[in-house]
């Protein structure tokens, strides 16, 4: 047994003893997952994106969760959505039917992936198509257009075949990825010609019946009509039980790219077959080697990654690829359907909506992204913070020692127990002193905080945001170790990192070892954005020359500070288990605790590195309201005009709307402020420091006498950036000017990163 495996097994046993699920746990608790799924679906219905939905989550053994919400149809009458609703699966047909059929024919030696299509359809070689292979069609690298010409009148499968033969590639095979329905129209014809069966009959005989997919078929009969979710109105008639895709419709409802109808339960059987290597029960539909080949990643021109037929990483994945990770695969359908499979987690997610019903204006993409994140995180190994790992080790590094603890309300384990209480009760550990940062032990104070005594443990508390911001030598006398367990916010000017650095400095002088119990960066530990702090502007809100978003955890920062500032403390970082640096805090399974009074959600933490850049000047950033950092304004701001200017900037990931608010505290308390409300639409796309510069530039331009630009320098931290704003340089050009410094910082930062 390897040392790595042995240590992880021992850790797992220790965690179980503590009532903590180990990092190699299997199925999630679906009862706790259900409210998040239902909330997401209902919010998307309220937004008008979908009339209803069926959601199913399962694993290799069966269905773990299924729910139905909203309406199956809105017109001509209303009917509730039910779990057995039959949907127009649209492009799921490509993988459910056509790709599977091709791979079955490959297994039988009747089709070869590397062979030209013309081997199976000789006339196809005309008009420059002779070099197109079966594999090029499956990976969308054939060079063919996206679809047949719909502007001219044609009807029937025979005429569609004639149009396919007349097609001319618009680029050479293999030169680029272009998602194309034509590719799968051709593949459907290959199946027909090689097997001797029409595609619908082939699918029924070789895929649907063997898998027990009793409700899945092309051309559903009238008896199933009441259970079918209609789509939109085309040519003056509601598409209900007839395929929505115009090309498949003209072909009579059977095509290689669209036309299959089915239920969530049937798709679950198909997904289980894939996860079980091509078998379901005693029936084998594909060889295991075929499944492996079908889902293996092919990196295509432009960086898109596809399997054979299946999507892996592309713009069409709707965020499901990034949520589940690079080992996952799936496909989406234009009508609002999707199936995503993660072999690593052994799970799948099925989302069925009729988002085109009734007016063709719905959008299933937000729901796909949200549910993928919910399900993927539920299956992810639990994140164990430093205190969980230390507890699992029996606090062994601290045994026999007098210990000080720098912490506040965020210092808790997975079960919500305070680190202070755990150390106070740990056999062989003597908790002698608590240290508290800005906002005090409970994280609810503004301004200076006095020292005191912890009521639960009776341990004295030394405030490091009172008469002094550094522990004195006298305070550290007699200590054998200092433990730091506190949640950072991920922004350079958040003061907890500076307090930690001051403690490191004092500990180095006093020769007291320091243990940092690591925690996640709540806004991901991947994004590195904003101007780097000028070397001569270091202060309590800027301890080191970091960019605004540094993309590091507090433990990683401790190592960087200790080495690069030559502090020389005896530092040990207790790293997290199960943490991935690309995760937002709400993508971990940890409970959010406000790190300070005005950071009350991950959304506000996301906005904080941008909006806070301007709060040194004469504007309110929402402190004293229910939504700090989600609003910006002042009594002298014209909200509609400011919103219009900012909307015109088309800043990725953010929307602006005029708003009015009255702060109950902080700046402009009791006064009516006009301004803008900021809504994050894509937090991954949002460059929050650039957002801050955009806000500063707009306010400086329109209110140069009211908005004092120089007062932003302390938090922006870059004289060059402030001067560029003053000179009217476009904010995007200002951000581009940060690139060289950010590249240099990333190279420095790389030495201290602990997590994948």
LOBALUM-372454 format. One record per residue (C-alpha): residue in one letter; z, y, x. Coordinates in steps of 0.05 Angstrom, whole numbers, plus 5000, padded with zeros to 4 digits. Each point is the difference from the previous one (the first is absolute). Layout:
<sites>
AZYX/...
</sites>
This chain:
<sites>
X500050005000/X498050685028/X505250525015/X496650474951/X500149494943/X507249795016/X502450734998/X496550124934/X502949374969/X506950205023/X498950704973/X497849704933/X506249564996/X504550595016/X496650434947/X500949464948/X507349985017/X500350744987/X496249944934/X493650295029/X493349674987/X496949825068/X493450285022/X496349354989/X501749974925/X494749754951/X499050214928/X502450694978/X504550124941/X494850124945/X505350254952/X501450585046/X492650115013/X498050034926/X502650704984/X495950305057/X493749664975/X501250214928/X501650715020/X493550065040/X495849724943/X503150444948/X499250635042/X492749845011/X499049914925/X503650654987/X495450345050/X494049754960/X497349585057/X500249344961/X501149804927/X504049395021/X500649465052/X501749285015/X503649905066/X501349325032/X503649825065/X500149305026/X500449555060/X497349325022/X504249644948/X498650414939/X501250644961/X506350385018/X499050614955/X495350214945/X500150604953/X495550354950/X500550724979/X496350504957/X493849884960/X494549495007/X495450464961/X500250704973/X493749994957/X497449814949/X507249824984/X506249915043/X502749345026/X505749875047/X498949735070/X502149275007/X500749565061/X494149574977/X495250594994/X493149855027/X497050535045/X493150165025/X501449835073/X494150405027/X499349925076/X505449475004/X494049574980/X497550085072/X505949615029/X502249594941/X493149704988/X494550185049/X503749975066/X503649354980/X493449694978/X496650185065/X505749715041/X499749364959/X492649945014/X501350135074/X504949424999/X494649554971/X495150215054/X495450314949/X501050725024/X501150265071/X503450685009/X495950195060/X493449804967/X495250534972/X500250064925/X492649864999/X501549275018/X502749924929/X495650524966/X493550065040/X497350604963/X506150405020/X497250115070/X495150534974/X501050755013/X503949945064/X505449514976/X498249405043/X505950115048/X505450054947/X504749405003/X504749714949/X505950245042/X497250725001/X499949994924/X507249754997/X502550545048/X495850564969/X496250125065/X493149824974/X497450715000/X498349964926/X501650554950/X506150014956/X496549814934/X493449914966/X496550604971/X503150164933/X495650614986/X494049574979/X499949534940/X500449265014/X503249414967/X501649275015/X501749585061/X492749875017/X498550745006/X506350095041/X497649485048/X493350365006/X503750655016/X504249645053/X493749755033/X497250715000/X506250285035/X499250275070/X506050065046/X502350715014/X502949795068/X499349405045/X504549404987/X506750055037/X499350755014/X505050244948/X504749804944/X497450204932/X503449704938/X494349744958/X499349654933/X493049805021/X503049555054/X503549584948/X494250024951/X496049665055/X505749515015/X500449824926/X492649835002/X501149575063/X505349614962/X495249894942/X494349785045/X504049545045/X504449684947/X494949964945/X505050304951/X500550704970/X505950375031/X504249974937/X499249254992/X501349895074/X506450404997/X502549634938/X498649325031/X502250105071/X505350564997/X503050154932/X500849304972/X502849685063/X505150565005/X501949974927/X497750734989/X499049894926/X499050734981/X495350195056/X492550014989/X493750404995/X497650184930/X506649894962/X498949724930/X501650374936/X506349594990/X503150365060/X497950694978/X506850214971/X503449875067/X495050385042/X501550705025/X494050454987/X497450495052/X496150644988/X494550234953/X492949925029/X493550134963/X504150204939/X503649334995/X506949775022/X499549455054/X504649484971/X499049295024/X493650205035/X500050185074/X500950745015/X495950005064/X493150284981/X496049555047/X503749364980/X499350214926/X492450085008/X499849315032/X503149694938/X507250005024/X499549515058/X499450285071/X502749875069/X503750665004/X503050074930/X500549674933/X506049535003/X505650094949/X507049725010/X507650054994/X505550135049/X502649294993/X493249725019/X499450465060/X506949765021/X497449285003/X494350235043/X504750385047/X504649405006/X493949585020/X498650495056/X507250015024/X500249244999/X493949935045/X494949864945/X503949544955/X503850074935/X504049404982/X495649395014/X493550384994/X496550265063/X495150574988/X499050215072/X501549705067/X505750335038/X495150185055/X495550354949/X505850424975/X501850185071/X492850205016/X499250384935/X506150445010/X499550095076/X499250735019/X493250265021/X500450695032/X493750354976/X496550635025/X504350614983/X506649615006/X500049684931/X502749294999/X497549494950/X500349264990/X494149624970/X499750344933/X507350195003/X502650695018/X505250085054/X500250725024/X495250494968/X499850624955/X499149534941/X506749665009/X503850564965/X505949995049/X501649274987/X497649835070/X504850495033/X505849814955/X499449255013/X497550065071/X494349765042/X500849264983/X498750104926/X493549994961/X497550124929/X494950354957/X499750524945/X495750094939/X497050634972/X503149894931/X507050065030/X501349295023/X502549745067/X502649385035/X503650065067/X502549415041/X504850005059/X500249335036/X505550255046/X504750134942/X497149434960/X499150454939/X494750334958/X499650604954/X495450034939/X498850674965/X495749994938/X498450634962/X494250244959/X500250695031/X493150184972/X502549934929/X498550404958/X496550585034/X498549765071/X504750495032/X505949575020/X502349855071/X503449365023/X500550205073/X506950334997/X502949394965/X497049535051/X503050395058/X506950074968/X500749274979/X497549745066/X505350405036/X505449754952/X498149275006/X498550015074/X506750315016/X503649494955/X497249445041/X501150345066/X505849775044/X506150424982/X501250595045/X506649915036/X502550655030/X504050035064/X506649924964/X497649364966/X497849715066/X506550225035/X504149694944/X496049355005/X501949995073/X507350034981/X500550705031/X500149655067/X498150605044/X506050384972/X505549475004/X506350245034/X497750725000/X502350674973/X494050274964/X497650674973/X494750014945/X495050564987/X498049904928/X499750294929/X498549734931/X493549685024/X503749525047/X500449394955/X497849285004/X495149644952/X505649894950/X502050745000/X506349915041/X501650575047/X499249875074/X506750355009/X503449504955/X496649415033/X502250225069/X507050164976/X500849304972/X496549635056/X504849555038/X500550225072/X497050684989/X504350634998/X496650584964/X503650605030/X495650604981/X494650214951/X494950535019/X496150364946/X493550405005/X497350594959/X501549944926/X506549625013/X502449284991/X497349974929/X493550385014/X501450494944/X502250635036/X496250625022/X502350445057/X505749865048/X504149384986/X507349925020/X502949395034/X504749554960/X502149284986/X496149444967/X503749814936/X497849275000/X501849835072/X504950545020/X495750125062/X499550735023/X493250344991/X497450495053/X494750464970/X494250145047/X497650554954/X506250435001/X503250385057/X496049585050/X493649584997/X501949555058/X505949535008/X504850255053/X502249575059/X507049984969/X497149724935/X496749435038/X505949845044/X502349284993/X493749774965/X496349385022/X493750094958/X496550474953/X495949734942/X494750424965/X497749804930/X496550564962/X493450094963/X494950475030/X494650364960/X494249945048/X499050745014/X501350345067/X504650534971/X504549534962/X506650095037/X502849295000/X495649835060/X502850595039/X507249814982/X498549305025/X497250305065/X506250435010/X504449384991/X495849635051/X501050575049/X507550024989/X500449245005/X496350005066/X505050495030/X505949604973/X496849335022/X500549724929/X494649514979/X496050184937/X497149524948/X494850284952/X499249594936/X492850124982/X497250194932/X492950124973/X496250645007/X499450154925/X493050325006/X497349445045/X500749935074/X492550035010/X497950714981/X500450495059/X498150694975/X501050745010/X501050475059/X504349775058/X506150425012/X499250535054/X504149825061/X503950654997/X501949954927/X504949425002/X505950094954/X504349634950/X493849924956/X495749795058/X503449595054/X493749745033/X492650185004/X498249584939/X494550124950/X502350164929/X499049274979/X501949595060/X498749304971/X506249695030/X506549694976/X506650295021/X501149435048/X493350125033/X501650745004/X506749845033/X496449605054/X494950565011/X505350545004/X504449605046/X494449855050/X495650624996/X505850505001/X503549605054/X506349944958/X501849345032/X504549734945/X501449264997/X495749914938/X498849384958/X495650044938/X501349464948/X493049934970/X498449834928/X497349334978/X494149944952/X497850725009/X492850235007/X498950705024/X494450144950/X504749924941/X502550584959/X507349964982/X498449794928/X495849435029/X506249705031/X505149664956/X505450505019/X503450454950/X498450735008/X506150435016/X499150755005/X500750155075/X501750724982/X500950404935/X492750224994/X496449365019/X500749604937/X493949545003/X494649735045/X495250494967/X504350595022/X500749715069/X492549955003/X499250744984/X505850235043/X496450035068/X494950474970/X503550424948/X506250105043/X495750345054/X499850644958/X507050034973/X502450445056/X496050564967/X501250354934/X498049444953/X503849484960/X498249285014/X503749754940/X507149945028/X504550124941/X495049664952/X499249294977/X493949915044/X501250285070/X493850025045/X495649854939/X499550744982/X498750635040/X500550714974/X503550674995/X500950554948/X494150375032/X495049425002/X494249944951/X500449264985/X493249894967/X496550395055/X503649625056/X498549334966/X492650184994/X499650185074/X503449375022/X495949554954/X493750305030/X502349765068/X499249274977/X505949765042/X499949235001/X505649654964/X503050604962/X498950384935/X502550694980/X501750294933/X503150674982/X507349974981/X506150424984/X507049825022/X507050305006/X504249765058/X507449934985/X501850075073/X497350175068/X494550535005/X498450394935/X505749664963/X499750204927/X493250355007/X493549784969/X495149775053/X492649894992/X496349545045/X496949315005/X502249294986/X497749505052/X498149304977/X498649475052/X493949594979/X499149605064/X505850035048/X496249615054/X494450515000/X504750595000/X501050375066/X506550354980/X500450485060/X492950224985/X502350114929/X505550455027/X494950405040/X495550064939/X505950284960/X501950485055/X492850245008/X499150134925/X506650364993/X498950425063/X493050194977/X502150234930/X507150245013/X500350245073/X505650504985/X504349514961/X498749355037/X502650115071/X495949535042/X504450075062/X505749694961/X496349344998/X499749925075/X506849655005/X497649404961/X492650015016/X502350015072/X493350225029/X498550725017/X492649845005/X499949724929/X503550614971/X495350485036/X494049614976/X502450074928/X501050745012/X492950065026/X497049674939/X497749365035/X498249464949/X506049524993/X495549405013/X497950305066/X507350145016/X501749274987/X494149785044/X503250405056/X506149554999/X495949385019/X500950045076/X507650084995/X500549454948/X496049525044/X504650145058/X506249904957/X497449344972/X499149745071/X507350195015/X502549734934/X496649335011/X505149815054/X505750014950/X497249674938/X503849394975/X496149764939/X493049764982/
</sites>
